[in-house]
Amino acid sequence: MHLRVGALPAAGQRLRRRAIRLGLLAGCALALGLGGMPGARAAQGGKIIVGLVTKTEVNPYFVKLRQAAAAEAKKRGVTLIARAGKFDGDNEGQVAAVEDLISAGVKGILITPNNSTGMLGVIKKARDKGILVIALDTATEPPDAVDATLATNNFEAGVLQGEYAKHAMGSKTPHLAMLDGTPGGSVDNQRHDGYLKGFGIKEGDPAIVGRVDTHGALDQGQTGMENLLSAHPDINVVYTINEPAAEGAYAAIRSAGKTKSILLTSIDGGCLGVKYVKAHEIAATVMQFPKIMATRGVDDVVEYAKTGKKPSGFIDTGAMLITDHPFPGLPSKNSSWGLKNCWG
Amino acid sequence: MSVTLPAREPALRSIGRRLATPQLGPLLVLIGFLLVFSLTTATFWRAGNLSLIAQQSVILGTLAIGQTLVILTAGIDLANGGIAVLGTIVAGRLADDGANAWLALALAIVLCTLVGLVAGGFVAKLRLPPFIVTLGLLGIVTAATRLYSMGGAFPVTDPLLGWTGNGFNLGGATITYGVVFMFGLYAIVWYMLTQTAWGRHVYAIGNNVEAARLVGVRVPATLLSVYTFAAFLYGLAAWLALGRIPNADPNALQTANLESITAVVIGGTSLFGGRGSLLGTLVGTLIIAVLRNGLTLEGIDPLWQDLITGVLVISAVALDQISRGKSR
């Protein structure tokens, strides 16, 4: 009895010790591996460092924005440190990212805020330290919380989509379905409101027969459209917050056999979205230009680091209607041009 | 010869035994990362940066305390982030509407605690699986929060609600009250877990619920208290969250549930319940924050953080499994 009790823990300890040694080894290997990773110690060389904080790492729009910024940083011989929120709406992660970038000694921070008011405190902290802060793609609230904003005028982009839909509908009585993004999102609201203005109606107009939140996702665009169609079979025009939502809506419209009778338009200008336009799944989309935002943002930080000159105010990086069925009086480019200039 | 060897053996063995305490492995990993980042960047080991890491840990750290309690009973809590967001929205909205801020905060914390009472009720009395109960509650709480806030985020300006974001200066670093508060919570709950009968009952239930019942532990009452108290802590986390970012956002903390589980597991607490320590959870939380901060200072793609965290989680669970194999 005495022997067995003694023997068991001894064997167990050996196992345990081995396991812990393994764990420690793994930890050391990881720690050592860090030093060898690309970019390590990049922050040390006295180079100009530019920080970039995007909304998420999963959305191709922000991936494109990051790639464009990285390319421009390389061209200008500066270091780019990129961070992102974990999910759409991750304000806390972005605040932590900005704090870390301040610690890293960046000259300027380019940020696409997940929440237009959530970042104000940390942005002020950065600016108080003499760091140039530029909002990319999404403005803060108030807009002058940052030094400058480089963005699509999303309201105007919405107007372009709405005007196109109005022209394409002609004299038909509209029964409009609105596939919105995320409730409360500032870009989402601006596009929505812009569309209504371009379409020439007001919020609450009886022409709007239904709306759903798609969070800009294909699957939610599809289920949303399916539900709207079964509730309102008379829908003949559809607003979408972005092209994934539009593609989801198209799947629902096609299953319902209504591709001929429903006018589907969108906004964003992703390459996939332009392909949908080329394939006549979406009648028109409005393209924005994240590449311009990113390259200009990096250039502005470099300029600031070298000369102390800061950009200011809202800098519109433009929007372009992409369609293969143009209307006179509505400036647009065709899908071939779109494929050359799209992002992602 | 044959005399010296046995003399060294016990010493080695005792080191081995100490290494085997669940929180020491993670602590060494944390120290390893601290060393690497301090040696390879100029800015990591500055008071300002270290205090930043502490500030970045308060929300996750507090949620992870509740998660630890639940996991020690062999449960799991998927609703903790959702409950905390409910707290921020309710407190913020009530204060915005002109209610007394103390009252708004108290009501929010009470509401969070009630959600925990419901969760505990289902788990303890109806014996429903905690995974399902808290998954369902996450959906309910998130939807209710969005309905109540009408979808939008809004700034919270009340000084009391943002109080935990204030702080004092210590050696060039700002220590926020939130950080002090979190460490205080760790101390209190550590005491409850290790020095009280309640704490021993929590461990006993996680170890073997039937055995616990047989030796007279009031299993349903204890489980109910664990889920309720955990949710009370989530309510406090809501207050800490408002201090950190004075903004109530229904879309916040969506991944906090999984992150808190990660912190608990990295900290050496067993997902099967009954084994682990609260200090390990604190270390696990710090590992996550240190990695995120350190990799940014290094200029390394943050995706490496997710990758390394993933490796650590699996290593921790594997270690647990191996050492468990021994005890069978």
Boltz contact constraints between the chains, C-beta under 6 A:
constraints:
  - contact:
      token1: [A, 12]
      token2: [B, 326]
      max_distance: 6.0
  - contact:
      token1: [A, 13]
      token2: [B, 16]
      max_distance: 6.0
  - contact:
      token1: [A, 15]
      token2: [B, 326]
      max_distance: 6.0
  - contact:
      token1: [A, 16]
      token2: [B, 20]
      max_distance: 6.0
  - contact:
      token1: [A, 16]
      token2: [B, 323]
      max_distance: 6.0
  - contact:
      token1: [A, 17]
      token2: [B, 16]
      max_distance: 6.0
  - contact:
      token1: [A, 19]
      token2: [B, 319]
      max_distance: 6.0
  - contact:
      token1: [A, 19]
      token2: [B, 322]
      max_distance: 6.0
  - contact:
      token1: [A, 20]
      token2: [B, 19]
      max_distance: 6.0
  - contact:
      token1: [A, 20]
      token2: [B, 25]
      max_distance: 6.0
  - contact:
      token1: [A, 23]
      token2: [B, 25]
      max_distance: 6.0
  - contact:
      token1: [A, 23]
      token2: [B, 315]
      max_distance: 6.0
  - contact:
      token1: [A, 23]
      token2: [B, 319]
      max_distance: 6.0
  - contact:
      token1: [A, 26]
      token2: [B, 315]
      max_distance: 6.0
  - contact:
      token1: [A, 27]
      token2: [B, 29]
      max_distance: 6.0
  - contact:
      token1: [A, 27]
      token2: [B, 32]
      max_distance: 6.0
  - contact:
      token1: [A, 30]
      token2: [B, 308]
      max_distance: 6.0
  - contact:
      token1: [A, 31]
      token2: [B, 32]
      max_distance: 6.0
  - contact:
      token1: [A, 31]
      token2: [B, 36]
      max_distance: 6.0
  - contact:
      token1: [A, 34]
      token2: [B, 36]
      max_distance: 6.0
  - contact:
      token1: [A, 37]
      token2: [B, 300]
      max_distance: 6.0
  - contact:
      token1: [A, 39]
      token2: [B, 299]
      max_distance: 6.0
  - contact:
      token1: [A, 39]
      token2: [B, 300]
      max_distance: 6.0
  - contact:
      token1: [A, 40]
      token2: [B, 298]
      max_distance: 6.0
  - contact:
      token1: [A, 41]
      token2: [B, 40]
      max_distance: 6.0
  - contact:
      token1: [A, 42]
      token2: [B, 299]
      max_distance: 6.0
  - contact:
      token1: [A, 43]
      token2: [B, 299]
      max_distance: 6.0
  - contact:
      token1: [A, 81]
      token2: [B, 299]
      max_distance: 6.0
  - contact:
      token1: [A, 83]
      token2: [B, 302]
      max_distance: 6.0
  - contact:
      token1: [A, 86]
      token2: [B, 255]
      max_distance: 6.0
  - contact:
      token1: [A, 87]
      token2: [B, 254]
      max_distance: 6.0
  - contact:
      token1: [A, 89]
      token2: [B, 251]
      max_distance: 6.0
  - contact:
      token1: [A, 91]
      token2: [B, 249]
      max_distance: 6.0
  - contact:
      token1: [A, 91]
      token2: [B, 252]
      max_distance: 6.0
  - contact:
      token1: [A, 95]
      token2: [B, 245]
      max_distance: 6.0
  - contact:
      token1: [A, 96]
      token2: [B, 56]
      max_distance: 6.0
  - contact:
      token1: [A, 99]
      token2: [B, 52]
      max_distance: 6.0
  - contact:
      token1: [A, 100]
      token2: [B, 293]
      max_distance: 6.0
  - contact:
      token1: [A, 100]
      token2: [B, 296]
      max_distance: 6.0
  - contact:
      token1: [A, 103]
      token2: [B, 43]
      max_distance: 6.0
  - contact:
      token1: [A, 103]
      token2: [B, 49]
      max_distance: 6.0
  - contact:
      token1: [A, 104]
      token2: [B, 296]
      max_distance: 6.0
  - contact:
      token1: [A, 104]
      token2: [B, 297]
      max_distance: 6.0
  - contact:
      token1: [A, 115]
      token2: [B, 153]
      max_distance: 6.0
  - contact:
      token1: [A, 115]
      token2: [B, 249]
      max_distance: 6.0
  - contact:
      token1: [A, 117]
      token2: [B, 155]
      max_distance: 6.0
  - contact:
      token1: [A, 117]
      token2: [B, 247]
      max_distance: 6.0
  - contact:
      token1: [A, 118]
      token2: [B, 245]
      max_distance: 6.0
  - contact:
      token1: [A, 118]
      token2: [B, 247]
      max_distance: 6.0
  - contact:
      token1: [A, 183]
      token2: [B, 151]
      max_distance: 6.0
  - contact:
      token1: [A, 184]
      token2: [B, 151]
      max_distance: 6.0
  - contact:
      token1: [A, 184]
      token2: [B, 152]
      max_distance: 6.0
  - contact:
      token1: [A, 184]
      token2: [B, 153]
      max_distance: 6.0
